[in-house]
Amino acid sequence: MKLHQSLWIMTCLLLFSAVSMVWAGDHDRARALLEQGEILSLTEIMKQANSRFPGKVLEVELEEKHGNIVYEIEYLGQDGVIMEMIIDARSGRLISVKED
């Protein structure tokens, strides 16, 4: 159990640093949105994502699509299929899941 918690914490830390670098190099904007409460934290998003679709996270991006800020999460499902999940960064609502 302790190993599982340690792996979860390390994954979240790695993903947070990846998200801050991905958004077209504009990590200051992403940080400001988080501090202003405009988007949910990556930790919150990952809890929701892992509860819906367990697997190994491969990549996380924070992007703006059609005027909405979304987290794109690419992960390897337990069945060995690579999937992409799109989650609304403001509400945490699952927008789509598709095979990548």
C-alpha positions in Angstrom: 0.0 0.0 0.0 2.8 2.4 0.9 4.5 1.7 -2.4 1.3 2.4 -4.3 1.0 5.8 -2.5 4.6 6.7 -3.2 4.2 5.8 -6.9 1.0 7.9 -7.1 2.7 10.9 -5.5 5.7 10.6 -7.9 3.4 10.3 -10.9 1.5 13.5 -9.9 4.7 15.5 -9.4 6.0 14.4 -12.7 2.8 15.2 -14.5 2.4 18.6 -12.8 5.9 19.6 -14.1 5.0 18.2 -17.6 1.7 20.2 -17.7 3.5 23.4 -16.8 5.9 22.9 -19.7 3.4 21.7 -22.3 0.9 24.6 -22.7 2.8 26.2 -25.6 5.5 27.2 -23.1 3.1 29.4 -21.2 3.4 27.8 -17.8 2.8 31.2 -16.1 -0.7 31.4 -17.6 -1.5 27.8 -16.5 -0.2 28.6 -12.9 -2.3 31.9 -12.8 -5.4 30.1 -13.9 -4.9 27.5 -11.2 -4.2 30.1 -8.5 -7.3 32.1 -9.6 -9.4 28.9 -9.3 -10.2 28.9 -13.0 -9.0 25.4 -13.5 -8.8 22.3 -11.3 -5.4 21.1 -10.1 -3.7 18.2 -11.9 -3.9 16.2 -8.7 -7.7 16.5 -8.7 -7.9 15.7 -12.4 -5.7 12.6 -12.0 -7.8 11.3 -9.1 -10.9 11.5 -11.3 -9.1 10.0 -14.3 -7.6 7.1 -12.4 -10.9 6.2 -10.8 -12.6 6.2 -14.2 -9.9 4.5 -16.3 -7.1 2.8 -14.4 -3.9 2.5 -16.3 -0.5 4.1 -16.8 -0.4 7.8 -17.7 1.9 8.4 -20.6 1.4 12.2 -21.3 -0.7 15.1 -20.0 -1.2 18.4 -21.8 -3.2 21.5 -20.8 -4.6 23.0 -23.9 -7.3 25.5 -25.1 -9.8 24.0 -27.6 -12.7 25.8 -29.0 -12.5 28.4 -26.2 -12.4 25.7 -23.4 -9.3 24.8 -21.4 -8.9 21.0 -21.3 -6.5 18.4 -19.9 -5.6 15.8 -22.6 -4.4 12.7 -20.8 -2.9 9.9 -22.9 -2.7 6.6 -21.0 -2.0 2.9 -21.4 -5.1 1.0 -20.3 -4.9 -2.2 -18.3 -5.9 -4.0 -21.5 -2.8 -2.7 -23.3 -4.6 -0.1 -25.5 -3.4 3.5 -25.6 -6.3 5.9 -25.0 -6.7 9.6 -24.9 -9.0 11.2 -22.4 -10.2 14.9 -22.7 -11.3 16.5 -19.4 -12.7 20.0 -18.9 -10.1 21.7 -16.8 -12.6 24.0 -15.1 -15.2 21.4 -14.1 -13.5 18.1 -14.3 -16.2 16.9 -16.7 -15.1 14.0 -19.0 -15.5 15.3 -22.5 -14.3 12.3 -24.5 -12.3 9.1 -24.4 -11.0 7.6 -27.6 -8.4 5.1 -28.8 -5.2 6.9 -29.7 
